[in-house]
Amino acid sequence: MGRIHRWGMLVAFLVIIGCAYLGVKMVFVEDKDVAVPGVTGMQLVDALNALQTRGLLAKVDKVDSSAPEDTVVAQNLSAGEKVSKGKVVLLRVSKGGAAQAIPDVRGLKFEEGVKMLGDAGFKVDRVVRVTDKLTPSGTVIAQNPAAPQRVSSNCMVTLLVSSGAKGENSFVAVPDLRGYGQQAAIDMIEQLGLRLGQTSESPSDAVPEGSVLSSRPKAGSRVPAGSLVSLTFARAPLPTDAPPVEAPPANDQDPARAEAVRKVVIKETKPVTIPTKLPARDETQVVEAPAQPAQTETQPEAAAQPAQPQPQPQEQPQQAARPTGPQKTAKVRYQVPPLSKPLSLKIELMDDYGTRVLKDGTAKSGEYISLNVPYSGEARVTIYLGGEFVWQDRYN
């Protein structure tokens, strides 16, 4: 009887130990047999319910996405992965936003593609240039994201651009930034692969204050990628900004020409036409001089008058070779770059009449020169700033 009692006590003790072990395991030991559900693409409420039924927790991170608002776009733990209960799953949820189709800029020139993307609200984040024997230099080969995807309007775009068969640097056309705000103009320059150079201010009422008045190089010029573009911004004119009136040359006896020269303004004015002296008039003066010898004694001042054109030797070719072709007009436009101090400026024109000085004076920083000059045959306009050659244009 005692032996049976002892065996009964032992069995009861083992049962108690087994129950205690099971209880401790259920309460304190983690169960790693929970599979993470796949909640990507689900609404946030449904995703949270799916996680909670598995004994999992969630942390929500709102991100920019073209997906509808409160849609789960990603999760940090893969679907089906075995984890313990109480594990935290990070969910990335869309903030929502207007999705739009990205333009297809493949095959366009680089500057044209950047402009099209900018007009659609996109910005170029990165440009990769590669050598391509089949694609002309400066042409967009591919883009990322590719069209016709619908992406968020603040999505950044990467362009793959051809550098030609030999990998030469592509040229970029300087955009017309007149009227752009300061930040918008800088963004446009950088998107085209150019860099901001010097900035200055000039008085003008033509565009709003603080916006771009002009650029150098001028709009439409093709420059190598990475070149500097200097901008001049408009400011409100001051009373001291009125341009001085230029007096005509002392030896200029043509009233129409003198009046035209007097009206030439170096700050944002409409171009005026400067008439040239007719060769016939000069020849008349030369012929009349020996025809009136009696005036030498009685009217010395009148006799000296024909000698007045002598200080202008550049007009001598007009008498020697009289052009027979029709007269044309050369539109001379020049923007003085930003200067630390005024410099001398000289503009010359050479055509069938000979060489003429259109302007010889002092130029200020940012001044704009606009001249319409008649010429015959082929003309060449040369500009010297500070005594050094800076620009030359040819007119046919």
Steps between C-alpha positions, in 0.01 A plus 500: 500500500780742576668412173191596300477827690857591415443438126186711512689791653768478231249505215321799653829688531588438135158623388546819700846559347366447145212741549733764642732468200215541254371804683839671509552428131165645402548816707870580483644318199452677160317324224701541181254323279304819394514573124501866396202574273547686171322835539659700215229657287239476777331793669655592835199385706492157338878461536484578875223243550700234315804562720306507826332166433851347479607665824725751323536875548535774235689826461377735223728727293332743258686541169452685168348270242268505201289228666165598657508645849541250792611219270787280627777529240772298683575296815838427660431128565430272208169319475524147646805571715489320839517734800394499861175646624519866597748577221471854357450525122587832331243605241561774244169666416429742215421861578307515176544763228424582141658251263565605142654351190864588446580641153705293256811705416699228324640618168478869595791736545612517862383860555166427332444195721581693818258775398221250427551329836510836678176612335337179628620567856795257510865574576811332361698359791786329319648502150715211375695558177613202292677449168258388230594458134138490382354793692599865435679681778269667753201271429308327780538121467296382801329627815407368843210485584404405147188623322207451518520418872280693737715630782484762770545856378805547724678198352860568391606388150831356380599547135747302289650738241722422201846657476535402134720243329823640648362603837521872426339742741148596401397861449206654681283789383479779758128532590306825480478588868368854460223558756585189709534533876845453651452145634309383193777627273771330705307170499458519122874562448599207721249264340653572159847408622624859524637690800411838647766764441501859620180682593433872484213749508391761248214751510206411275121522478480241221474200739392467868753599760724209601442304178755424228566793268767341283756220493850461368547306279173622350195278458531253215879482508638145489770444760677188632329321786625630835557857376434800724195718437501849654164657581392863532192560717269799475465754778289812536653797314640785707516868403876467468461220245390735218744451208706806405428668167785446258608798296559441128856520364622850436582422137163337427310748282207267417206614725306173453798291603583728793143475628502120467829470688364730771200270547699177537444381857701223655225368731205299371371727225360437157774486237544806284639520149818702451507644144832504321641796316437468130818472289357747249486771764865449590601513131309828459696654781829390349411633154374836624823583682713588192199643317489808728856630528379853560353404830845423635566870563153635574355206694778299663253318722300371202820394325603293798165322519582224243798397717274401790447136386879443511504389867293198390740303274281193538242659267750551214408165329150643441645744247731250333258209456133583477287186567227426252313220686191552720542616858429254784470545875727341760328450836776537755411372849753479782461446875789634707604230752514569876790737567667621817556839338406671170718411199551654160277360224560529128279356224619506139324400178685417176310467171530616138497862621805438717544493878268700725506546877145446627579566866810614685443576866472351847279203585352419839432158648192331354427767237315387188592646161255487211586651162351466151773594251461507120777335299579390146632165377648300788553655843710404800429649845783483754465587870789597729452522878776652709716516187476122440308309235188332647252434217452501123193446279474471123205618290435398140 
